């Protein structure tokens, strides 16, 4: 009888700890930056909200292209190397190398959660790199910090500051 009681106490504690540990927020809370710092002419804080577009091919650096705010538009800020959107999600490179907005916290297994900067030539950088990869997925492309497949195309991200027009 005593052993049966201890077994049920142990089982209850085991189940309770699993339920409570799964209720805790999962994810990456710390800032993880790529090695190498940021490129010359780039700033880890950019005072304006912006969006960006992917520019394919070996083009010169495009410079800034201002756009008007529209409802539902992604609006990004970079502050101290952390990229966030208008609802506070963190722009990170996740485990599969895709660039996504999640959380906070950043998605569990994220590779980089910081190290973003906006450059004088109108591009977005991550650590020392200004080149990224767009990989077709149906009618759109997913964006990555590395080439994950042969069909991926190298891109730069052109910053488009958002104005209230």
DSSP file (Angstrom, degrees, kcal/mol; ACC not computed):
  #  RESIDUE AA STRUCTURE BP1 BP2  ACC     N-H-->O    O-->H-N    N-H-->O    O-->H-N    TCO  KAPPA ALPHA  PHI   PSI    X-CA   Y-CA   Z-CA
    1    1 A X     >        0   0    0      0, 0.0     4,-2.4     0, 0.0     5,-0.1   0.000 360.0 360.0 360.0 -45.0    0.0    0.0    0.0
    2    2 A X  H  >  +     0   0    0      1,-0.2     4,-2.4     2,-0.2     5,-0.2   0.911 360.0  48.1 -61.4 -43.6    2.8    2.4    0.9
    3    3 A X  H  > S+     0   0    0      2,-0.2     4,-2.4     1,-0.2    -1,-0.2   0.867 109.5  52.8 -67.3 -35.7    4.6    1.7   -2.3
    4    4 A X  H  > S+     0   0    0      2,-0.2     4,-2.1     1,-0.2    -1,-0.2   0.918 109.5  49.6 -62.7 -43.4    1.4    2.2   -4.3
    5    5 A X  H  X S+     0   0    0     -4,-2.4     4,-2.1     1,-0.2    -2,-0.2   0.930 111.7  47.8 -61.1 -46.6    1.0    5.6   -2.6
    6    6 A X  H  X S+     0   0    0     -4,-2.4     4,-2.8     1,-0.2    -2,-0.2   0.883 109.1  54.7 -63.0 -38.7    4.6    6.6   -3.4
    7    7 A X  H  X S+     0   0    0     -4,-2.4     4,-2.7     1,-0.2    -1,-0.2   0.928 110.1  45.7 -59.9 -45.7    4.2    5.5   -7.0
    8    8 A X  H  X S+     0   0    0     -4,-2.1     4,-2.5     2,-0.2    -2,-0.2   0.858 112.1  51.3 -68.6 -34.6    1.1    7.7   -7.5
    9    9 A X  H  X S+     0   0    0     -4,-2.1     4,-2.5     2,-0.2    -2,-0.2   0.941 113.0  45.6 -64.0 -46.5    2.8   10.6   -5.8
   10   10 A X  H  X S+     0   0    0     -4,-2.8     4,-2.5     2,-0.2    -2,-0.2   0.920 113.7  49.1 -62.2 -44.8    5.8   10.2   -8.1
   11   11 A X  H  X S+     0   0    0     -4,-2.7     4,-2.5     2,-0.2     5,-0.2   0.913 111.6  49.3 -61.6 -43.9    3.5    9.9  -11.2
   12   12 A X  H  X S+     0   0    0     -4,-2.5     4,-2.7     1,-0.2    -2,-0.2   0.916 112.1  47.6 -62.8 -44.0    1.5   13.0  -10.2
   13   13 A X  H  X S+     0   0    0     -4,-2.5     4,-2.5     2,-0.2    -1,-0.2   0.893 111.4  51.6 -64.4 -39.2    4.7   15.0   -9.7
   14   14 A X  H  X S+     0   0    0     -4,-2.5     4,-1.8     2,-0.2    -2,-0.2   0.936 113.2  43.4 -63.3 -46.9    6.1   13.8  -13.0
   15   15 A X  H  X S+     0   0    0     -4,-2.5     4,-2.5     2,-0.2     5,-0.2   0.915 113.5  52.4 -64.3 -43.9    2.9   14.8  -14.9
   16   16 A X  H  X S+     0   0    0     -4,-2.7     4,-2.5     1,-0.2     5,-0.2   0.904 109.5  48.6 -59.9 -43.2    2.7   18.1  -13.0
   17   17 A X  H  X S+     0   0    0     -4,-2.5     4,-2.3     1,-0.2    -1,-0.2   0.872 111.6  49.6 -68.9 -34.5    6.2   19.1  -13.9
   18   18 A X  H  X S+     0   0    0     -4,-1.8     4,-1.9     2,-0.2    -2,-0.2   0.922 112.6  46.9 -67.7 -43.1    5.7   18.2  -17.6
   19   19 A X  H  X S+     0   0    0     -4,-2.5     4,-0.9     1,-0.2    -2,-0.2   0.936 116.3  44.4 -63.5 -46.4    2.5   20.2  -17.8
   20   20 A X  H  X S+     0   0    0     -4,-2.5     4,-0.6     1,-0.2     3,-0.3   0.871 112.0  51.4 -69.1 -36.4    4.1   23.2  -16.1
   21   21 A X  H >< S+     0   0    0     -4,-2.3     3,-0.6     1,-0.2    -1,-0.2   0.849 108.4  51.9 -71.4 -30.4    7.4   23.1  -18.1
   22   22 A X  H 3< S+     0   0    0     -4,-1.9    -1,-0.2     1,-0.2    -2,-0.2   0.717 103.2  59.8 -76.0 -18.0    5.5   23.0  -21.4
   23   23 A X  H 3< S+     0   0    0     -4,-0.9    -1,-0.2    -3,-0.3    -2,-0.2   0.645  84.9  97.8 -81.8 -14.7    3.5   26.1  -20.3
   24   24 A X  S << S-     0   0    0     -3,-0.6     2,-0.1    -4,-0.6    -3,-0.0  -0.447  93.3 -92.2 -71.2 147.2    6.7   28.1  -20.0
   25   25 A X        -     0   0    0     -2,-0.1     2,-0.4     1,-0.0    -1,-0.1  -0.380  42.5-151.1 -60.5 133.0    7.6   30.3  -23.0
   26   26 A X        +     0   0    0     -4,-0.1     2,-0.3    -2,-0.1    82,-0.1  -0.823  46.0  70.2-104.0 145.3    9.8   28.5  -25.4
   27   27 A X  S    S-     0   0    0     -2,-0.4     2,-0.6    80,-0.2    80,-0.2  -0.885  83.4 -52.3 144.1-173.6   12.3   30.3  -27.5
   28   28 A X  B     +A  106   0A   0     78,-2.5    78,-1.7    -2,-0.3    77,-0.4  -0.897  39.9 174.0-105.1 118.1   15.5   32.3  -27.6
   29   29 A X        +     0   0    0     -2,-0.6    -1,-0.1    76,-0.2     2,-0.1   0.709  55.8  79.3 -94.9 -24.9   15.6   35.2  -25.2
   30   30 A X  S    S-     0   0    0      1,-0.1     2,-0.6    76,-0.1    76,-0.1  -0.428  85.4-108.2 -87.1 161.2   19.2   36.3  -25.7
   31   31 A X        -     0   0    0     -2,-0.1     2,-0.5    81,-0.1    -1,-0.1  -0.786  33.9-170.7 -88.1 120.8   20.6   38.4  -28.5
   32   32 A X        -     0   0    0     -2,-0.6    81,-2.1    -4,-0.1    82,-2.0  -0.964   6.7-174.4-115.5 120.3   22.7   36.2  -30.8
   33   33 A X        -     0   0    0     -2,-0.5    82,-0.2    79,-0.2     3,-0.1  -0.844  28.0-106.9-115.9 150.7   24.7   38.1  -33.5
   34   34 A X    >   -     0   0    0     80,-0.5     3,-0.6    -2,-0.3     2,-0.1  -0.381  43.6-102.7 -67.6 152.1   26.9   36.9  -36.3
   35   35 A X  T 3  S+     0   0    0      1,-0.2    93,-0.6    92,-0.1    -1,-0.1  -0.404  95.6  54.2 -70.5 153.5   30.7   37.2  -35.9
   36   36 A X  T 3  S-     0   0    0     91,-0.1    -1,-0.2    -2,-0.1    -2,-0.0   0.401  92.4-116.4 109.0  -2.9   32.4   40.0  -37.7
   37   37 A X    <   -     0   0    0     -3,-0.6     2,-0.3     2,-0.0    -3,-0.1  -0.207  51.4 -48.9  70.5-164.5   30.6   43.2  -36.7
   38   38 A X        -     0   0    0     90,-0.1    90,-0.2     4,-0.1     3,-0.1  -0.767  62.1 -95.6-109.1 155.7   28.7   45.4  -39.2
   39   39 A X    >   -     0   0    0     88,-0.7     3,-1.4    -2,-0.3    -1,-0.1  -0.244  50.4 -87.8 -65.4 155.3   29.9   46.7  -42.5
   40   40 A X  T 3  S+     0   0    0      1,-0.2    -1,-0.1    88,-0.1     3,-0.1  -0.360 115.8  28.7 -58.5 141.6   31.4   50.2  -42.8
   41   41 A X  T 3  S+     0   0    0      1,-0.3    79,-2.6    78,-0.1     2,-0.3   0.569  97.5 115.1  82.8   9.2   28.7   52.8  -43.4
   42   42 A X  E <   -B  119   0B   0     -3,-1.4     2,-0.4    77,-0.3    -1,-0.3  -0.848  51.0-151.2-113.6 150.9   26.0   50.8  -41.6
   43   43 A X  E     -B  118   0B   0     75,-2.8    75,-2.4    -2,-0.3    38,-0.1  -0.964  13.8-147.6-123.3 135.7   24.2   51.8  -38.4
   44   44 A X  S    S+     0   0    0     -2,-0.4    37,-3.2    73,-0.2     2,-0.4   0.534  91.6  51.9 -80.0  -5.6   22.7   49.3  -35.8
   45   45 A X        -     0   0    0     34,-0.2     2,-0.5    35,-0.2    34,-0.2  -0.996  65.4-174.7-130.0 128.9   19.9   51.8  -35.1
   46   46 A X  E     -E   78   0C   0     32,-2.7    32,-0.7    -2,-0.4    -2,-0.0  -0.990  17.1-148.9-124.7 122.8   17.8   53.3  -37.8
   47   47 A X  E    S+     0   0C   0     -2,-0.5     2,-0.3    30,-0.1    -1,-0.1   0.560  71.0  69.3 -72.7 -11.3   15.3   56.0  -36.7
   48   48 A X  E    S-     0   0C   0     30,-0.1    30,-0.3   115,-0.0     2,-0.2  -0.761  81.2-115.2-109.5 153.5   12.6   55.4  -39.3
   49   49 A X  E     +     0   0C   0    113,-0.3   113,-2.6    -2,-0.3     2,-0.3  -0.605  47.5 168.8 -77.0 148.5   10.1   52.6  -39.9
   50   50 A X  E     -EF  76 161C   0     26,-2.2    26,-3.5   111,-0.3     2,-0.3  -0.945  31.5-148.5-151.8 168.4   10.8   50.8  -43.1
   51   51 A X  E     - F   0 160C   0    109,-1.8   109,-3.1    -2,-0.3     2,-0.3  -0.748  23.0-145.6-124.9 177.6   10.0   47.8  -45.3
   52   52 A X  E     - F   0 159C   0     -2,-0.3     2,-0.3   107,-0.2   107,-0.2  -0.981   5.8-152.6-144.8 160.3   12.4   46.2  -47.8
   53   53 A X  E     - F   0 158C   0    105,-1.7   105,-3.0    -2,-0.3     2,-0.5  -0.948  26.8-110.8-129.9 154.9   12.4   44.5  -51.1
   54   54 A X  E     - F   0 157C   0     -2,-0.3     2,-0.6   103,-0.2   103,-0.2  -0.723  24.8-159.1 -86.2 128.4   14.7   41.9  -52.6
   55   55 A X  E     - F   0 156C   0    101,-2.8   101,-1.7    -2,-0.5     2,-0.2  -0.948  14.8-148.7-108.4 119.6   16.8   43.1  -55.5
   56   56 A X  E     + F   0 155C   0     -2,-0.6    99,-0.2    99,-0.2    98,-0.0  -0.494  48.6  15.3 -87.1 154.4   18.1   40.3  -57.7
   57   57 A X  S    S-     0   0    0     97,-1.1     2,-1.9    -2,-0.2    99,-0.1   0.100 103.2 -44.1  81.8 172.1   21.3   40.0  -59.6
   58   58 A X  S    S+     0   0    0     97,-0.0     2,-0.3     0, 0.0    -1,-0.1  -0.547  78.6 151.5 -80.1  81.3   24.6   41.9  -59.6
   59   59 A X        -     0   0    0     -2,-1.9     3,-0.1    -4,-0.1    -4,-0.0  -0.712  50.5-101.0-106.3 160.6   23.2   45.5  -59.5
   60   60 A X        -     0   0    0     -2,-0.3     2,-0.2     1,-0.1    -1,-0.1  -0.304  62.1 -72.9 -67.7 165.7   24.8   48.5  -58.0
   61   61 A X        -     0   0    0      1,-0.1    -1,-0.1    62,-0.0    61,-0.1  -0.483  47.0-144.1 -67.9 129.5   23.5   49.5  -54.5
   62   62 A X        -     0   0    0     -2,-0.2    60,-0.2     1,-0.2    -1,-0.1   0.636  22.3-142.0 -76.7 -17.7   20.1   50.9  -55.1
   63   63 A X        -     0   0    0     58,-2.0     2,-0.2     2,-0.0    -1,-0.2  -0.211  44.3 -38.3  77.4-179.3   19.9   53.7  -52.5
   64   64 A X        -     0   0    0     56,-0.2     2,-0.4    94,-0.1    96,-0.2  -0.552  47.6-168.3 -84.5 144.4   16.8   54.5  -50.5
   65   65 A X        -     0   0    0     94,-1.3     2,-0.1    -2,-0.2    -2,-0.0  -0.916  16.3-144.9-133.0 104.8   13.3   54.4  -52.0
   66   66 A X        -     0   0    0     -2,-0.4     2,-0.3    94,-0.2    96,-0.2  -0.456  18.8-173.1 -75.2 140.2   10.6   56.0  -49.8
   67   67 A X  E     -o  162   0D   0     94,-2.8    96,-3.0    -2,-0.1     2,-0.3  -0.880  24.8-108.3-128.4 161.5    7.1   54.5  -49.9
   68   68 A X  E     -o  163   0D   0     -2,-0.3    96,-0.2    94,-0.2     2,-0.1  -0.670  39.0-104.5 -89.8 144.8    3.7   55.5  -48.4
   69   69 A X        -     0   0    0     94,-2.8     2,-0.3    -2,-0.3    96,-0.2  -0.403  39.6-173.8 -65.9 140.7    2.2   53.6  -45.4
   70   70 A X    >   -     0   0    0     -2,-0.1     3,-1.7    94,-0.0    94,-0.0  -0.963  35.2 -86.2-133.4 152.7   -0.6   51.2  -46.3
   71   71 A X  T 3  S+     0   0    0     -2,-0.3     3,-0.1     1,-0.2     0, 0.0  -0.313 112.3  11.7 -59.4 136.5   -2.9   49.2  -44.0
   72   72 A X  T 3  S+     0   0    0      1,-0.2    -1,-0.2     3,-0.0     2,-0.1   0.455  91.3 146.5  78.7   1.6   -1.5   45.8  -43.0
   73   73 A X    <   -     0   0    0     -3,-1.7     2,-0.3     1,-0.1    -1,-0.2  -0.447  57.6-107.3 -72.8 140.4    2.0   46.6  -44.4
   74   74 A X        -     0   0    0     -2,-0.1     2,-0.5    -3,-0.1    -1,-0.1  -0.539  37.5-168.4 -65.3 126.2    5.0   45.2  -42.7
   75   75 A X        -     0   0    0     -2,-0.3    11,-0.6   -24,-0.1     2,-0.3  -0.979   5.9-168.5-124.8 119.1    6.7   48.0  -40.8
   76   76 A X  E     -EG  50  85C   0    -26,-3.5   -26,-2.2    -2,-0.5     2,-0.3  -0.746  10.8-171.5-111.0 149.7   10.2   47.3  -39.5
   77   77 A X  E     - G   0  84C   0      7,-2.4     7,-2.4    -2,-0.3     2,-0.5  -0.982  11.3-152.2-133.1 148.3   12.5   49.0  -37.1
   78   78 A X  E     +EG  46  83C   0    -32,-0.7   -32,-2.7    -2,-0.3     2,-0.4  -0.984  20.9 170.6-121.0 119.8   16.2   48.3  -36.3
   79   79 A X  E >  S- G   0  82C   0      3,-2.4     3,-2.1    -2,-0.5   -34,-0.2  -0.984  71.6 -17.7-132.7 120.4   17.3   49.4  -32.8
   80   80 A X  T 3  S-     0   0    0     -2,-0.4   -35,-0.2     1,-0.3    35,-0.2   0.849 128.3 -53.3  52.1  37.5   20.6   48.3  -31.3
   81   81 A X  T 3  S+     0   0    0    -37,-3.2    35,-2.3     1,-0.2     2,-0.5   0.410 112.4 119.8  83.3  -2.9   20.9   45.6  -33.9
   82   82 A X  E <   -G   79   0C   0     -3,-2.1    -3,-2.4   -38,-0.3     2,-0.5  -0.850  51.7-151.3 -98.3 127.5   17.5   44.1  -33.1
   83   83 A X  E     +GH  78  91C   0      8,-0.5     8,-3.8    -2,-0.5     2,-0.3  -0.868  22.5 170.5-100.2 126.4   15.0   44.0  -36.0
   84   84 A X  E     -GH  77  90C   0     -7,-2.4    -7,-2.4    -2,-0.5     6,-0.2  -0.920  23.6-134.3-130.8 158.0   11.3   44.2  -34.9
   85   85 A X  E >   -G   76   0C   0      4,-1.6     3,-2.1    -2,-0.3    -9,-0.2  -0.432  44.8 -82.5-101.4-176.5    8.0   44.6  -36.8
   86   86 A X  T 3  S+     0   0    0    -11,-0.6   -10,-0.1     1,-0.3   -12,-0.0   0.652 129.1  47.5 -65.6 -15.9    5.1   46.8  -35.9
   87   87 A X  T 3  S-     0   0    0    -12,-0.1    -1,-0.3     2,-0.1     0, 0.0   0.249 121.9-101.2-109.0  13.5    3.6   44.3  -33.4
   88   88 A X    <   +     0   0    0     -3,-2.1    -2,-0.1     1,-0.3     2,-0.1   0.487  68.5 149.5  89.6   3.8    6.9   43.6  -31.7
   89   89 A X        -     0   0    0     12,-0.1    -4,-1.6     1,-0.1     2,-0.4  -0.419  47.2-117.2 -70.8 150.1    7.9   40.3  -33.3
   90   90 A X  E     -HI  84 102C   0     12,-3.1    12,-1.8    -6,-0.2     2,-0.6  -0.745  14.1-133.9 -94.3 129.6   11.7   39.8  -33.6
   91   91 A X  E     +HI  83 101C   0     -8,-3.8    -8,-0.5    -2,-0.4     2,-0.3  -0.733  44.2 158.8 -80.8 118.0   13.3   39.4  -37.0
   92   92 A X  E     - I   0 100C   0      8,-3.0     8,-2.6    -2,-0.6     2,-0.7  -0.921  50.2-116.4-138.9 159.3   15.6   36.4  -36.7
   93   93 A X  E     -JI 112  99C   0     19,-2.4    18,-2.8    -2,-0.3    19,-1.5  -0.911  45.3-153.3 -93.5 114.6   17.4   33.8  -38.7
   94   94 A X    >   -     0   0    0      4,-2.7     3,-2.7    -2,-0.7    16,-0.2  -0.194  32.8 -80.4 -88.1-179.4   15.8   30.6  -37.5
   95   95 A X  T 3  S+     0   0    0     13,-0.3    14,-0.1     1,-0.3    15,-0.1   0.784 130.0  50.6 -55.1 -34.9   17.2   27.0  -37.5
   96   96 A X  T 3  S-     0   0    0      2,-0.1    -1,-0.3     1,-0.0     3,-0.1   0.327 120.0-108.8 -87.3  10.0   16.5   26.3  -41.2
   97   97 A X  S <  S+     0   0    0     -3,-2.7    48,-1.7     1,-0.3    49,-0.4   0.455  74.3 139.3  78.7   5.4   18.3   29.6  -42.0
   98   98 A X  B     -K  144   0C   0     46,-0.2    -4,-2.7    47,-0.1     2,-0.6  -0.527  55.9-123.5 -78.0 147.4   15.0   31.4  -43.0
   99   99 A X  E     +I   93   0C   0     44,-3.0    44,-0.4    -6,-0.2     2,-0.3  -0.834  46.8 158.4 -92.6 121.9   14.5   35.0  -42.0
  100  100 A X  E     -I   92   0C   0     -8,-2.6    -8,-3.0    -2,-0.6     2,-0.5  -0.926  41.7-125.4-140.9 160.7   11.3   35.2  -40.0
  101  101 A X  E     +I   91   0C   0     -2,-0.3     2,-0.3   -10,-0.2   -10,-0.2  -0.963  44.8 151.0-108.6 125.8    9.5   37.4  -37.5
  102  102 A X  E     -I   90   0C   0    -12,-1.8   -12,-3.1    -2,-0.5     3,-0.1  -0.928  35.8 -39.0-144.6 166.2    8.3   35.6  -34.3
  103  103 A X        -     0   0    0     -2,-0.3     3,-0.1     1,-0.2     2,-0.1  -0.303  62.3 -88.3  76.2-144.5    7.7   36.0  -30.6
  104  104 A X  S    S+     0   0    0    -15,-0.1    -1,-0.2   -76,-0.1     2,-0.2   0.531 123.5  52.5 -73.0 153.6    8.9   37.5  -28.6
  105  105 A X  S    S-     0   0    0    -77,-0.4   -76,-0.2    -2,-0.1     3,-0.1   0.536 106.6-110.2 -77.7 174.5   10.9   35.5  -27.7
  106  106 A X  B     -A   28   0A   0    -78,-1.7   -78,-2.5    -2,-0.2     3,-0.1  -0.295  52.4 -73.4 -64.2 157.2   12.5   34.6  -31.0
  107  107 A X    >   -     0   0    0    -80,-0.2     3,-1.8   -17,-0.2   -80,-0.2  -0.189  58.4 -95.6 -55.2 140.3   11.8   31.1  -32.3
  108  108 A X  T 3  S+     0   0    0      1,-0.3   -13,-0.3   -81,-0.2    -1,-0.1  -0.328 112.5  25.9 -56.5 135.4   13.4   28.2  -30.4
  109  109 A X  T 3  S+     0   0    0      1,-0.2    -1,-0.3    -3,-0.1    -2,-0.1   0.499  83.5 164.9  86.5   4.4   16.6   27.2  -32.2
  110  110 A X    <   -     0   0    0     -3,-1.8   -16,-0.3   -16,-0.2    -1,-0.2  -0.255  29.3-156.0 -57.1 141.3   17.2   30.6  -33.8
  111  111 A X  S    S+     0   0    0    -18,-2.8     2,-0.4     1,-0.3   -17,-0.2   0.900  78.6  14.8 -83.9 -48.2   20.7   31.1  -35.2
  112  112 A X  B     +J   93   0C   0    -19,-1.5   -19,-2.4     1,-0.1    -1,-0.3  -0.998  50.7 168.7-132.1 133.6   20.8   34.9  -35.1
  113  113 A X  S    S+     0   0    0    -81,-2.1   -30,-0.3    -2,-0.4     2,-0.3   0.357  74.5  16.8-117.9  -1.2   18.4   37.2  -33.2
  114  114 A X        +     0   0    0    -82,-2.0   -80,-0.5   -32,-0.1   -32,-0.2  -0.845  67.9  97.7-152.9-173.4   20.4   40.4  -33.6
  115  115 A X        +     0   0    0    -34,-0.5    12,-3.4     1,-0.3     2,-0.2   0.569  53.8 145.1  96.4  11.7   23.2   42.0  -35.7
  116  116 A X  E     + C   0 126B   0    -35,-2.3     2,-0.3    10,-0.2    -1,-0.3  -0.531  19.7 171.7 -81.9 148.2   21.0   43.8  -38.1
  117  117 A X  E     - C   0 125B   0      8,-2.1     8,-3.0    -2,-0.2     2,-0.5  -0.990  30.4-129.8-152.5 156.9   22.0   47.2  -39.5
  118  118 A X  E     -BC  43 124B   0    -75,-2.4   -75,-2.8    -2,-0.3     2,-0.2  -0.930  30.6-145.0-109.3 131.7   20.9   49.7  -42.1
  119  119 A X  E >   -B   42   0B   0      4,-3.0     3,-2.2    -2,-0.5   -77,-0.3  -0.630  21.5-117.2-104.2 155.1   23.6   50.9  -44.5
  120  120 A X  T 3  S+     0   0    0    -79,-2.6   -56,-0.2     1,-0.3   -78,-0.1   0.730 112.7  62.7 -58.7 -24.1   24.2   54.3  -46.1
  121  121 A X  T 3  S-     0   0    0    -80,-0.1   -58,-2.0   -58,-0.1    -1,-0.3   0.348 123.1-101.0 -86.6   7.6   23.8   52.7  -49.6
  122  122 A X  S <  S+     0   0    0     -3,-2.2    37,-3.2     1,-0.3     2,-0.3   0.672  82.2 122.1  87.2  17.3   20.1   51.8  -48.8
  123  123 A X  B     -L  158   0C   0     35,-0.2    -4,-3.0    -4,-0.2     2,-0.4  -0.741  58.8-125.6-112.4 161.5   20.6   48.1  -47.9
  124  124 A X  E     -C  118   0B   0     33,-1.6    33,-0.5    -2,-0.3     2,-0.3  -0.867  29.2-165.3-100.6 136.5   19.9   46.0  -44.9
  125  125 A X  E     -C  117   0B   0     -8,-3.0    -8,-2.1    -2,-0.4     2,-0.5  -0.887  17.4-153.9-122.4 154.5   22.9   44.0  -43.5
  126  126 A X  E >  S-CD 116 129B   0      3,-2.4     3,-2.0    -2,-0.3   -10,-0.2  -0.972  73.4 -45.1-125.2 113.3   23.1   41.1  -41.0
  127  127 A X  T 3  S-     0   0    0    -12,-3.4   -88,-0.7    -2,-0.5   -91,-0.1  -0.435 124.2 -23.1  57.5-136.1   26.5   41.1  -39.3
  128  128 A X  T 3  S+     0   0    0    -93,-0.6     2,-0.3   -90,-0.2    -1,-0.3   0.517 119.3  95.1 -83.0  -3.3   29.1   41.7  -42.0
  129  129 A X  B <   +D  126   0B   0     -3,-2.0    -3,-2.4     1,-0.1   -90,-0.1  -0.702  38.7 174.7-100.1 141.8   27.0   40.5  -44.9
  130  130 A X        +     0   0    0     -2,-0.3    27,-0.5    -5,-0.2     2,-0.4   0.375  62.9  85.3-112.7  -2.8   24.8   42.5  -47.2
  131  131 A X        +     0   0    0     25,-0.1    25,-0.2    -5,-0.1     2,-0.2  -0.845  50.1 167.1-107.3 139.6   23.8   39.5  -49.5
  132  132 A X  E     -M  155   0C   0     23,-3.0    23,-2.5    -2,-0.4     2,-0.4  -0.647  28.9-111.3-132.7-172.5   21.0   37.1  -48.8
  133  133 A X  E     -MN 154 144C   0     11,-2.4    11,-2.8    21,-0.3     2,-0.5  -0.995  11.2-156.8-135.9 134.4   19.1   34.5  -50.8
  134  134 A X  E     -MN 153 143C   0     19,-2.7    19,-2.7    -2,-0.4     2,-0.5  -0.939  14.0-166.2-106.7 125.6   15.5   34.3  -52.1
  135  135 A X  E     - N   0 142C   0      7,-2.9     7,-2.6    -2,-0.5    17,-0.1  -0.957  23.1-119.4-120.7 118.5   14.3   30.8  -52.7
  136  136 A X  E     + N   0 141C   0     -2,-0.5     5,-0.3    15,-0.4     2,-0.2  -0.222  31.6 175.0 -58.6 138.1   11.1   30.3  -54.8
  137  137 A X  E >   - N   0 140C   0      3,-3.4     3,-0.9     1,-0.1     2,-0.5  -0.670  64.3 -61.5-143.8  82.1    8.2   28.6  -53.0
  138  138 A X  T 3  S-     0   0    0      1,-0.2    -1,-0.1    -2,-0.2    -2,-0.0  -0.658 119.9  -9.0  76.2-123.4    5.2   28.6  -55.3
  139  139 A X  T 3  S+     0   0    0     -2,-0.5     2,-0.3    -3,-0.1    -1,-0.2   0.359 134.4  40.5 -92.2   5.4    4.2   32.2  -56.1
  140  140 A X  E <  S- N   0 137C   0     -3,-0.9    -3,-3.4    -5,-0.1     2,-0.4  -0.819  77.4-117.5-139.4 178.4    6.5   33.8  -53.5
  141  141 A X  E     - N   0 136C   0     -5,-0.3     2,-0.3    -2,-0.3    -5,-0.2  -0.970  13.4-139.2-123.9 140.7   10.0   33.5  -52.2
  142  142 A X  E     - N   0 135C   0     -7,-2.6    -7,-2.9    -2,-0.4     2,-0.4  -0.712  26.2-129.7 -88.5 150.1   11.3   32.7  -48.7
  143  143 A X  E     + N   0 134C   0    -44,-0.4   -44,-3.0    -2,-0.3     2,-0.3  -0.859  28.4 177.4-110.3 137.3   14.3   34.7  -47.6
  144  144 A X  E     -KN  98 133C   0    -11,-2.8   -11,-2.4    -2,-0.4   -46,-0.2  -0.893  37.5-135.5-135.0 159.2   17.5   33.1  -46.2
  145  145 A X  S    S+     0   0    0    -48,-1.7     2,-0.3    -2,-0.3   -47,-0.1   0.574  95.3  35.8 -89.8 -11.0   20.9   34.2  -44.9
  146  146 A X  S    S-     0   0    0    -49,-0.4     2,-0.7   -13,-0.1   -13,-0.1  -0.933  94.9 -97.4-135.4 158.9   22.6   31.3  -46.8
  147  147 A X        +     0   0    0     -2,-0.3     3,-0.1     1,-0.2     7,-0.0  -0.697  40.8 174.8 -77.3 116.1   22.0   29.5  -50.1
  148  148 A X        +     0   0    0     -2,-0.7     2,-0.3     1,-0.2    -1,-0.2   0.553  62.2  17.2-102.2  -9.7   20.0   26.4  -49.1
  149  149 A X  S >  S-     0   0    0      1,-0.0     3,-1.5     0, 0.0    -1,-0.2  -0.983  78.1-107.1-157.1 160.0   19.3   25.0  -52.6
  150  150 A X  T 3  S+     0   0    0     -2,-0.3    -1,-0.0     1,-0.3    -3,-0.0   0.744 114.3  58.6 -63.3 -25.4   20.5   25.4  -56.1
  151  151 A X  T 3  S+     0   0    0    -15,-0.1   -15,-0.4     2,-0.1    -1,-0.3   0.476  80.8 110.7 -86.0  -1.3   17.4   27.3  -57.2
  152  152 A X    <   -     0   0    0     -3,-1.5     2,-0.4   -17,-0.1   -17,-0.2  -0.485  58.4-144.8 -75.2 144.1   18.0   30.1  -54.7
  153  153 A X  E     - M   0 134C   0    -19,-2.7   -19,-2.7    -2,-0.2     2,-0.2  -0.897  16.1-116.0-112.9 138.2   19.0   33.5  -56.1
  154  154 A X  E     + M   0 133C   0     -2,-0.4   -97,-1.1   -21,-0.2     2,-0.3  -0.504  43.6 171.4 -70.9 138.0   21.3   36.0  -54.4
  155  155 A X  E     -FM  56 132C   0    -23,-2.5   -23,-3.0    -2,-0.2     2,-0.3  -0.924  30.0-139.1-139.2 162.8   19.7   39.3  -53.4
  156  156 A X  E     -F   55   0C   0   -101,-1.7  -101,-2.8    -2,-0.3     2,-0.7  -0.915  28.0-123.2-114.2 153.3   20.3   42.5  -51.5
  157  157 A X  E     -F   54   0C   0    -27,-0.5   -33,-1.6   -33,-0.5     2,-0.5  -0.874  22.3-151.3 -99.7 112.8   17.5   43.9  -49.4
  158  158 A X  E     -FL  53 123C   0   -105,-3.0  -105,-1.7    -2,-0.7   -35,-0.2  -0.726  16.0-129.2 -84.6 125.4   16.7   47.5  -50.4
  159  159 A X  E     -F   52   0C   0    -37,-3.2   -94,-1.3    -2,-0.5     2,-0.4  -0.531  20.2-168.5 -73.5 136.7   15.4   49.6  -47.6
  160  160 A X  E     -F   51   0C   0   -109,-3.1  -109,-1.8    -2,-0.2   -94,-0.2  -0.836  15.2-144.9-127.8  93.6   12.2   51.5  -48.2
  161  161 A X  E     -F   50   0C   0     -2,-0.4   -94,-2.8  -111,-0.2     2,-0.5  -0.268  19.0-128.1 -56.5 143.1   11.5   54.1  -45.5
  162  162 A X  E     -o   67   0D   0   -113,-2.6     2,-0.3   -96,-0.2  -113,-0.3  -0.842  25.1-171.0-102.9 126.6    7.8   54.4  -44.8
  163  163 A X  E     -o   68   0D   0    -96,-3.0   -94,-2.8    -2,-0.5     2,-1.1  -0.851  30.3-118.8-112.2 149.9    6.1   57.8  -44.8
  164  164 A X              0   0    0     -2,-0.3   -96,-0.1   -96,-0.2   -94,-0.0  -0.776 360.0 360.0 -84.7 100.1    2.6   58.8  -43.8
  165  165 A X              0   0    0     -2,-1.1    -1,-0.2   -96,-0.2   -97,-0.1   0.419 360.0 360.0 -98.2 360.0    1.3   60.1  -47.1
